Amino acid sequence: MSYLGLGPDNRITGGRIYSVRTRDVKSRVAEALRLAAQSLWQAKNYFGDLYRRWKARLGAPKAIAAMAHKLARILWHRIRYKEAFNPAVFAAAEAKVKKKKLARLHDMAADLNYQLLPNP
């Protein structure tokens, strides 16, 4: 990740952190990964949900860098172990996020003295 400029570059001296940024690297692969990460804002899958959560929490620039880093790790794993991409790996994480969203909706409805019913 450091070679691509997608990992953190911590400026530390005397145990004190002065700066945490990504390195400035001119890499076409890193640029392509950042563009791919930025385009995930409209994706209706696990990666799109993850990017939107990170963007809300971290802001757009940090979310793009973090998502590009995650995509680079997935690509590295695919190249290193010569495995096809398996979306079922992320199905458990997607189900967990969906369960948390539903629980949050039920809690919000209970706070307002409402009850959510399934749609027939």
PyMOL commands that set and color helices and strands:
alter all, ss='L'
color gray80, all
select helices_A, chain A and resi 28-42+46-58+60-81+87-111
alter helices_A, ss='H'
color red, helices_A
select strands_A, chain A and resi 8-13+16-22
alter strands_A, ss='S'
color yellow, strands_A
deselect
rebuild
show_as cartoon
